[in-house]
Amino acid sequence: WSEGFAAKMSTNSKIHFSKEVKQVIDKVSNTCPSEQAPPLTGNIPSHPQVLKTDDPMDAPDFNTVDYINQLFPNEQSLAGIDETIQKMQCEVSLIDDNIRSVVRGQTNTGQDGQLALCEAQKVIGSLFSHIIDVKTRAERTEEMVKEITRDIKQLDCAKRNLTAAITTLNHLHMLVGGIESLNKLIERRSYGEILNPLQAITEVNQHFQQFSDIEEIKNLSQSVDKIQVTLAQQITEDFKEAFAAKPSGQTRLGLNQLADACKVMSVLDPKVKKELLKWFIAQQLEEYMHLFHENQDIAWLDKIDKRYAWLKRHLLDFEDKYGSVFPLDWEVSERITVEFCRQTREQLAQIMAKRTNEIDVRLLLFAINKTQAFEQLLSKRFTGVTLGAPSAEPARVPSSVPEPSTADAVVATSVFHDQIGQCFKPHLDIYIRSIDRNLAELMDKFVEMSREPYKFAEAKTTVYPSSGDLFVFYKKCMVQCNQLSNEQPMYDLAMVFKKYLREYAAKVLEGSTPKLVPATTGSSLGKSVSLLTRDMQNLSTAAGQVFHNFLKEGDTQRFSRDDLVRICCVLTTGEYCLETVQQLEDKLKEKVTAVYVSKIDMSEEKDVFHRIISNCIQLLVQDLEAGCEASLQAMAKVQWQHINNVGDQSAFISSMCGNFKQTVPTIRDTLASSRKYFTQFCHRFVAAFVPKFINVLYRCKLTLSDGSNNVLGCEQLLLDTHSLKTALLELPSVGSSVNRKAPTSYTKVVVKDMTRAEMIIKVVMTPVQPPAHFTQQVLKLLPDITIAEYQKILDMKAVKRVDQLQLIDLFKHTASAAAVSGLMEPTAAEEENANAESAAAALGTTEEGEPSTGTVESVATTSAGSATTSSTPKRAFIFSVGSFTGSADKNADGSSQTGIRKLENLLKKRFP
């Protein structure tokens, strides 16, 4: 190894420097290129604490030129160049000395390592020789121990064999003697003396099973088996003789002998014990089978408690007489009870299958209640070990511990649950049909109650008491059904619940909702009612159509205050039902088994109550609108062009405010517990009323005979519009002692829509001449105006048709130019919506009273029986211009107007 190391050292003649040493050498070489550093080799260790200095030449980005310029910044500094060179040479000499010392130290280190290696090899060789010596001594010691213990092992083996032989001979002697003694004891029926020898012989016989190939041992084993068979037959015969109704003349055994016989039977084959118990239990229940045979009157369900009373008496009598005969671990009383339950279940199932027509719900529930109480009693009395209970601990409830408060806990801990009650489950449809009948009667009662005047002040609640009664009845039925079964009957009960929720919505809530039915619409009412009753399955659609017919007919009929209160009560009752139906659905899914969870869905019923709430709100909106109808008609009849002074708000505005103060407080106070629906009512009223007001506003004539605007009339109308805006903003809290701030969303809608009405009046006040200025003012005040609305404004200003065409062309061109120039950048979706809204607006304003289809919101919230208009347009006309003139960007000279006219002509033909 040392020779190889020396050869390696000779081949690696170069010393490898670290990175820091190489940097120093490079600096020296760059500084003194004339001096050649000797070619040093080897691994010189780096010493960061020595090499890390503040010398600029140690910097990694050292630059020679910059360093020299730093030393000699000008010509005067060259005077000290000799001193600088001398200093540099000293530093180079110092570095050379350091390198030489490092190289020499490295050489000495190699020699020291070689000496240390040789010394280590010597120590290893000495250690190896010591290990070999220890191993040799251990082998010799092991051989010596084996020689010493060889004789001891032989003696141990002989001792084991001798002990086994003696034990086997003793067992053989016990077996032979025991067989002889057992045969004598069997003849005398001395079962008390048989038990111990029999157990010993049985165990010994198991020991000799490994010697069964020996003929003598085989004969002895057969003798033991014969003794066990003889004992089993003899004990069985003794039991039958002892419990026989008519003695055969043989001597009966006493109870003590029978108890000893049972102990012997426990040692024998378990099948023998099982057969004996089967016979004994059948013998004990023989009287029960005769007494409660299916052709006996006492076997019917109305006397089912007599069955359970018989078992109680029989068990008490049995335990009193024969309790000491059978061992406790045989659980004979429990086995008799289990067999009683099985036979009772089968008998009841056969009887009920034959006499199904005689079963009514009272009889069925009576039998089920008695059976459940009996099963709970059995669960407290017995451990249930014969039924495969998980533990041998008693499953009974101590008398000092209170019973669970719910039926679920009782069922969960009952080990005898459904041991008899299983036979009633196929007939639980009788119970479901009874619930159906009871709910039908209850629904008729609720309908009668709903026809009576509802005294809101006395009831102190806006929710119908009948709804609470309905859900309380539902809860009781659900708890009772859960005690009977949580499978198919629970699902059927959920279907019955769904059915009567729909009936309650139709007959009670919708049936008690006040309706405005003019005398001329009797036939329509009958048609609406027939529509509702014809398709009860699709109740929500039918109900919506009925309410639509009611809203469509009648002009300005109003609800009385009691009617408004009744409508609000229907609304709050619908809200209560909606929330409770969700809780009912969750509870049913919690109770029913997992198979039926996905099948229980009450979304249709919730939709019905949603529809009722929405229709009630619509009726309230319709009533408030009807109260404003006369005021709107009076507004249209005012001669605005002849008004010569501006005073307080007009009479029709005061009439509207009076209508608000008369109607809204009643609705608000009744819906105090349903604030969100009152807010929705305000929203829907504004959404329906403001477009109607704007439509009437378009019909007001503000122009004098000479074609000029009546500024005073315009100002008065603007003042009235502002007063109406203020009244609408205060609508949620009108007539209230508490000044509650209106919701922000409602305020935004009112401000937006009524500001549009004010802008229309300001546009009308603007002179038509010059046309360009008028058009710019229209686009500024009403940036989302449509062609139809623009034409209505021109009609308000009494502009002639010829002039209107020119102004409309100018308006289109100005709007199109504004869109092309980027002043307004419409999107494609907005352009399509603007097309539809423009057409709908033009359609809705051609004739008074013709319904408009401006927006979905206006259709949903505007009553169908009165004159309707399009809602406030949401898209600018310039967006529709972009659609009409698809090549506007390419054709900005006005030639695209032909496409607009073609589309207008097409719309006029399509919607005359």
Long-range contacts (C-beta under 8 A, 24 or more apart in sequence): 1-117, 1-121, 2-114, 2-117, 2-118, 5-114, 5-117, 6-114, 9-110, 12-41, 13-41, 14-39, 14-41, 14-42, 15-40, 15-41, 15-42, 15-43, 15-44, 15-103, 15-106, 16-41, 16-42, 16-43, 17-42, 17-43, 17-44, 18-43, 18-44, 18-45, 18-46, 19-46, 20-46, 20-48, 20-51, 21-46, 21-51, 21-99, 23-58, 23-60, 24-51, 24-58, 24-95, 25-99, 27-57, 27-58, 27-62, 28-92, 28-95, 30-64, 31-57, 31-64, 31-88, 31-92, 32-88, 32-89, 32-92, 35-92, 37-96, 37-99, 40-99, 40-103, 42-102, 42-103, 42-106, 42-107, 43-106, 44-99, 44-102, 44-103, 44-106, 168-207, 171-204, 171-207, 171-208, 172-208, 172-220, 174-200, 174-201, 174-204, 175-201, 175-204, 175-205, 175-208, 175-220, 175-224, 176-220, 178-204, 179-220, 179-223, 179-224, 179-227, 182-227, 183-227, 186-227, 186-230, 186-231, 186-234, 189-234, 189-238, 189-253, 189-257, 191-235, 191-257, 191-260, 191-261, 191-263, 191-264, 192-256, 192-257, 192-260, 194-231, 194-260, 194-264, 195-260, 195-263, 195-264, 195-267, 198-227, 198-228, 198-231, 198-264, 198-267, 199-267, 201-227, 202-228, 202-267, 228-268, 228-269, 231-264, 231-268, 232-265, 232-268, 232-269, 232-272, 235-261, 235-264, 235-265, 235-276, 236-272, 236-275, 236-276, 236-279, 239-276, 239-279, 239-280, 240-279, 243-280, 243-283, 255-322, 255-324, 255-325, 258-325, 259-324, 259-325, 259-326, 262-325, 262-326, 262-327, 262-330, 263-327, 266-327, 273-330, 277-330, 277-332, 277-335, 280-332, 281-332, 281-335, 281-336, 281-339, 282-339, 284-314, 284-318, 284-336, 285-336, 285-339, 285-340, 285-343, 287-314, 288-314, 288-340, 288-343, 289-343, 292-344, 292-347, 294-347, 294-350, 294-351, 294-354, 299-347, 299-351, 300-351, 300-355, 300-358, 301-348, 301-351, 301-352, 301-359, 301-363, 301-364, 301-366, 301-367, 302-363, 302-366, 302-367, 304-348, 304-366, 304-367, 304-370, 304-371, 305-370, 307-344, 308-370, 308-371, 308-374, 311-337, 311-340, 331-382, 331-383, 331-385, 331-386, 333-382, 334-382, 334-383, 334-384, 334-385, 334-386, 335-386, 337-378, 337-382, 338-386, 338-387, 338-419, 341-378, 341-416, 341-419, 341-420, 342-419, 344-420, 345-419, 345-420, 345-422, 345-423, 346-423, 348-420, 348-423, 348-424, 349-423, 349-426, 352-423, 352-424, 352-427, 356-427, 359-427, 359-430, 360-430, 360-434, 361-430, 361-431, 361-433, 361-434, 364-424, 364-427, 364-428, 364-430, 364-431, 365-431, 367-424, 368-421, 368-424, 368-484, 371-420, 371-421, 371-424, 372-421, 372-483, 374-420, 375-414, 375-416, 375-417, 375-418, 375-419, 375-420, 375-421, 376-410, 376-414, 376-416, 378-416, 378-419, 379-413, 379-414, 379-415, 379-416, 379-417, 382-415, 382-416, 383-415, 384-415, 384-416, 387-415, 387-416, 387-419, 389-415, 407-479, 407-482, 407-483, 408-482, 411-483, 424-484, 425-484, 425-485, 425-487, 425-489, 428-484, 428-485, 428-488, 428-489, 429-489, 429-492, 431-481, 431-484, 431-489, 432-489, 432-492, 432-493, 432-496, 435-477, 435-493, 435-496, 436-496, 436-499, 438-473, 439-473, 439-496, 439-500, 440-500, 442-469, 442-470, 442-473, 443-500, 443-503, 443-504, 443-507, 443-508, 446-470, 446-504, 446-507, 446-508, 447-507, 447-508, 447-511, 450-507, 450-508, 450-509, 450-511, 450-512, 451-511, 451-512, 453-562, 454-512, 454-565, 454-566, 454-569, 456-565, 456-569, 456-670, 462-568, 462-569, 462-572, 462-573, 462-670, 462-671, 462-673, 462-674, 463-569, 463-572, 463-573, 463-576, 464-508, 464-509, 464-569, 464-570, 464-573, 466-504, 466-508, 467-504, 467-573, 467-576, 467-577, 467-580, 468-576, 470-500, 470-504, 471-580, 471-584, 474-584, 478-587, 478-588, 478-591, 482-591, 486-591, 486-592, 486-593, 487-592, 487-593, 487-595, 487-596, 488-596, 490-588, 490-591, 490-592, 490-593, 490-596, 491-592, 491-596, 491-599, 491-600, 494-588, 494-592, 494-596, 494-600, 497-584, 497-588, 497-602, 498-602, 498-604, 498-605, 501-577, 501-581, 501-602, 501-605, 501-608, 502-536, 502-539, 502-604, 502-605, 502-608, 503-536, 504-577, 505-539, 505-543, 505-574, 505-577, 505-605, 505-608, 505-609, 505-612, 506-532, 506-536, 506-539, 506-543, 509-570, 509-573, 509-574, 509-577, 509-612, 510-543, 510-546, 510-570, 510-612, 510-615, 512-566, 512-570, 513-566, 513-567, 513-570, 513-612, 513-615, 513-616, 513-619, 514-559, 514-563, 514-566, 514-567, 514-619, 515-550, 516-550, 516-553, 516-554, 516-557, 516-558, 516-559, 516-622, 517-550, 517-553, 517-554, 518-553, 518-554, 518-555, 518-557, 521-553, 521-554, 524-549, 524-553, 525-549, 539-604, 539-608, 540-604, 540-607, 540-608, 540-610, 540-611, 543-608, 543-611, 543-612, 543-615, 544-611, 544-615, 547-615, 547-618, 547-619, 548-864, 550-619, 551-618, 551-619, 551-622, 551-863, 551-864, 551-865, 552-863, 552-864, 552-865, 553-865, 554-865, 555-626, 555-629, 555-865, 555-866, 556-626, 556-629, 556-630, 557-626, 558-623, 558-626, 558-627, 559-619, 559-623, 561-666, 564-620, 564-623, 564-663, 564-666, 564-667, 564-670, 565-666, 565-670, 567-616, 567-619, 567-620, 568-616, 568-620, 568-667, 568-670, 568-671, 569-670, 570-612, 570-616, 571-612, 571-613, 571-616, 571-617, 571-671, 571-674, 571-677, 572-670, 572-671, 572-673, 572-674, 574-609, 574-612, 574-613, 574-616, 575-609, 575-613, 575-674, 575-677, 577-609, 578-606, 578-609, 578-610, 578-613, 581-605, 581-606, 581-609, 582-606, 613-677, 617-677, 617-680, 617-681, 617-684, 618-684, 618-861, 618-863, 620-667, 620-681, 620-685, 621-681, 621-684, 621-685, 621-688, 621-861, 621-863, 622-863, 622-865, 623-663, 624-659, 624-660, 624-663, 624-664, 624-685, 624-689, 625-685, 625-688, 625-689, 625-692, 625-863, 625-866, 626-863, 626-866, 627-656, 627-659, 627-662, 627-663, 628-656, 628-659, 628-689, 629-866, 630-655, 631-655, 631-656, 631-659, 632-692, 632-693, 632-696, 635-696, 635-700, 635-720, 636-696, 636-699, 636-700, 638-700, 639-701, 640-700, 640-701, 640-702, 640-710, 640-713, 640-714, 640-716, 640-717, 641-701, 641-702, 641-703, 641-704, 641-705, 641-710, 641-713, 642-710, 642-713, 643-710, 643-712, 643-713, 643-716, 644-712, 645-712, 646-712, 646-715, 646-716, 646-719, 647-716, 649-719, 649-720, 649-723, 650-716, 650-720, 652-720, 653-720, 653-723, 653-724, 653-727, 656-724, 656-727, 657-723, 657-727, 660-727, 660-731, 660-734, 661-734, 661-735, 664-731, 664-732, 664-734, 664-735, 665-734, 665-735, 665-736, 668-732, 668-736, 678-732, 679-732, 679-743, 679-746, 682-731, 682-732, 682-742, 682-746, 683-745, 683-746, 683-749, 684-861, 685-731, 686-728, 686-731, 686-746, 686-749, 686-750, 686-753, 687-749, 687-857, 687-858, 687-861, 687-862, 687-871, 688-858, 688-861, 688-862, 688-863, 689-728, 690-728, 690-750, 690-753, 690-754, 690-757, 690-872, 691-753, 691-852, 691-854, 691-858, 691-862, 691-868, 691-869, 691-870, 691-871, 691-872, 692-862, 692-866, 692-867, 692-868, 692-869, 693-724, 693-757, 694-753, 694-756, 694-757, 694-760, 694-869, 694-872, 695-845, 695-867, 695-868, 695-869, 697-721, 697-757, 697-760, 697-761, 698-760, 698-789, 698-792, 698-793, 698-795, 698-796, 698-845, 699-848, 700-796, 701-796, 701-798, 702-764, 702-796, 702-797, 703-796, 703-797, 703-798, 707-798, 709-764, 709-765, 709-767, 709-797, 711-765, 714-761, 714-764, 714-765, 717-761, 718-758, 718-761, 718-762, 718-765, 721-754, 721-757, 721-758, 721-761, 722-758, 724-754, 725-750, 725-751, 725-754, 725-755, 725-757, 725-758, 728-754, 752-872, 753-872, 756-782, 756-872, 760-789, 760-793, 763-793, 764-793, 764-796, 764-797, 768-797, 768-799, 768-803, 768-807, 771-806, 771-807, 771-810, 772-810, 772-814, 774-807, 775-807, 775-810, 775-811, 775-814, 776-814, 778-811, 779-811, 779-814, 779-815, 779-818, 779-878, 783-824, 783-876, 784-873, 784-874, 784-875, 784-876, 784-877, 785-873, 785-876, 785-877, 786-834, 786-837, 786-838, 786-841, 786-842, 786-873, 786-877, 786-880, 787-811, 787-812, 787-838, 787-842, 787-877, 787-880, 788-838, 788-841, 788-842, 788-844, 788-845, 789-841, 789-845, 789-873, 790-877, 792-845, 809-897, 811-877, 812-881, 812-897, 812-900, 813-894, 813-897, 815-876, 815-877, 815-878, 815-881, 816-878, 816-881, 816-882, 816-885, 816-888, 816-896, 817-892, 818-878, 819-878, 819-879, 819-881, 819-882, 819-888, 820-888, 820-889, 820-892, 824-876, 824-878, 826-875, 826-876, 826-878, 826-879, 826-882, 827-879, 830-875, 830-876, 830-879, 831-875, 831-879, 831-880, 831-882, 831-883, 832-883, 833-874, 833-875, 833-879, 834-875, 834-876, 834-877, 834-879, 834-880, 834-883, 835-880, 835-883, 835-884, 837-870, 837-873, 837-874, 837-875, 837-880, 838-877, 838-880, 839-907, 839-911, 840-870, 841-870, 841-873, 842-907, 842-911, 843-911, 844-868, 844-869, 844-870, 845-869, 845-870
